Structure formats: C-alpha cells, structure tokens
Amino acid sequence: MNRARIIVAGLFAAALSGCAAGPGGRNAVGVAPGPHTVRPVATYSIVARDGKTGEMGVAVQSHWFSVGPIVPWAEAGVGAVATQSLVEVSYGPKGLGLMRGGVRAGDALDELLGQDEGEALRQVAMVDARGGAAVHTGERCIAEAGHVIQKLADGTAYACQANLMRRKGVPEAMGAAFEATADRPLAERLAAALRAAEGAGGDIRGKQSAALIVVRAEASERPWADRLVDLRIEDHADPIAELERLLRLHRAYERMNAGDLAMERGDVDGAVREFGAARALAPGNSEMAFWAAVALIGAGRVGEAEPLLREAYRDTAGDWRETLRRLPQSGLLPDDAALIERLAGL
C-alpha cells in the first residue's frame, strides 16, 4: 500500500486546539473534533529490522523534553514503533499488541489509523519481526514533513520519517546513512541515521532530547536481557552527541560483562582482553579499572591488578581504597588482611 503522503503545511496552533476546520466550519477530514491533548512532538526518527540478526530498533531526536517515553516503542520478537508529530502515544503499545498477536506491521498501522479521527496529524512507522515495515505521514503534519521506506535484499527493512524539518531531504539522508553502515551493529546504524538527519538540516526548532532502543529478534524467558540497548537523553544541548557517547560507554560495559563471563569460565587471558577493550572504549573510567583489578586479584594475578588499582585510586570522587577493604567480607576478594592492606596502600 502506498503511504507516501508527503506533507508541506499545517497550522500548529489550530491543530493543538482542534480548530482545523474545513468548509462550513466542519472539522477537516482526519482531524479529531474537540481539543487535542496530544503533545507536539515534532521530530525525526527511524525504525528498522536488521536482516542479518533479526534485531529491531528505533531511534529518535526532537526539540522536545524527554522524547524517550513518548515516541519509541520496541519489543523483542514483536517489532518496533515510532509515533510522533501531534503524537498519539497509544500507537506504540497498541501497535506492539497487534503485532504480538500476529498482525503484520502494515495491517496493524492501517487498523489503528482507521480508529483515529486525528490521523491527519500523525506520523507513525512500524517494523515487525517478520521483516514487514509500514509508515504514515498525515496530510496535516507540519512542513517539511515526509518519509522513506525500504526493504533491502538481505531482509533488512526500515522507515525514516520527519516533520517540522528545516528543509526537505531529511528522511532520505537518514536512509542513505543507515544503508551505508551495513557492516555495523543496528544501534550504531540507527545513531548514524540521526546524525545524518542533523547534517541535512534537522528540526527547524533545534535539538533537545533523543532516545535509542534495540531489542532481540526473539523473546526469551529473561525479558530484562531482551532489550539490548535502551538509552535516553532527556534534555541536552547536543543530544545526538550525548547519545553517541552513551552508546560507546554501553559498548564498553558490554566488554566488561564479557570479561566477567570469561572469568567465570576460568579464561583469565580472555577476561584480560575484554577488560582492556572496555577500558580503551572508556579511558579514565575508574569503575572499570577497579573491578578489572578485583577480578585479577581473585584469579591470583595480583601484579597485573596493581596498576589498575592505582588508576582507580586517582579518582578521588569516591573512596576506592575503602571499597577494596570491604570486599573480602562479601567473598569478592581473598580473606587476607595483609594483602588487602598492602593493595589499599598503593
């Protein structure tokens, strides 16, 4: 179904008040009667499914406070949704609910649009776990507004959508950046699309908040592990740069976790490699240096732990020496008072 209804106009105040009247004082087609209580989250976003991994995700930036709880929705094994413009938030949970029940993304979007008297003010995109994608740009979304939607040969599907942009071409720039980063993880590709949107002009009002979610291809019995990335920037002068920084930090902590798992398997050398990779991604992070040292002490490699402890101790915002002294009681370090005091005195 062709949803390419590109929007070039809309009266913002009238839309907010529900006064977008048609001939004879009647409400225009697709504009709900009565006052609109929805929020004006004009923005740009991308929803996507990675054809190689099956992961699904959504990323968004807006000149609106705390966009994360409003626009992006995703569930492992189900799909992802972005709902924006004069936003009706319920498209998110309702869209996921329909897709969870086996409805394809396009049919789910059609069903919800058919129930919405304000569909002309909405911009909504969905992808499902089977590779389907759909997007709608209502005819009263504020210019410049539009979208692109694409399904690639490897099964990847995405939709980029934007409204209230400084100039045309933002969705196209997002799609090009997403496709150009096919060798990278989905989260980084979504972030690259946001960066490209800003480079193409971005939101005419500026920047304020951003969010990025990536979920697994299939749901597990451990739902807390099914959300691979979940980052929000609530209020920032450069939310995309901050999102990129947090994504790098997220990857660093993933490597720390991988190091811990390697230690559990008895693979100390593997753990050392993972800890080193983590610290390279987040130089100067005292938390990473300290816990890598603790793991090495527990493995009997005290000499390798000592420079890491010295690095952690240089951060005087906390008291890492006292933290070290408390760990033997919890079984996290050997119950060797002389050793602990020597290490605390480095």
Buried (B, 14 or more C-beta within 10 A) or exposed (E): EEBEBBBEEBEEEBBBEBBBEEEEEEBBEBBBEEEBEBBBBBBBBBBBBBBEBBBBBBBBBBBBEBBBEBBBBBBBBBBBBBBBBBBBBBBBEBBBBBBBEEBBBBBBBBBBBEEBEBBBBBBBBBBBBBBBBBBBBBBBBBBBBBBBBBBEEEEBBBBBBBBBBBEBBBBBBBBBBBBEBEEEBBBBBBBBBBBBBBEBBBBBBEBBBBBBBBBBBEBEEEEEEBBBBBBBBBEBEBBBBBBBBBBEBBBBBBBBEBBBEBBEEEBBEBBBBBBBBBBEBBEEBBBBBBBBBBBBBBBEBBEBBBEBBEBBBEBEEEEBBEBBBEBBEEEBBBEEEEBBEEBBEB
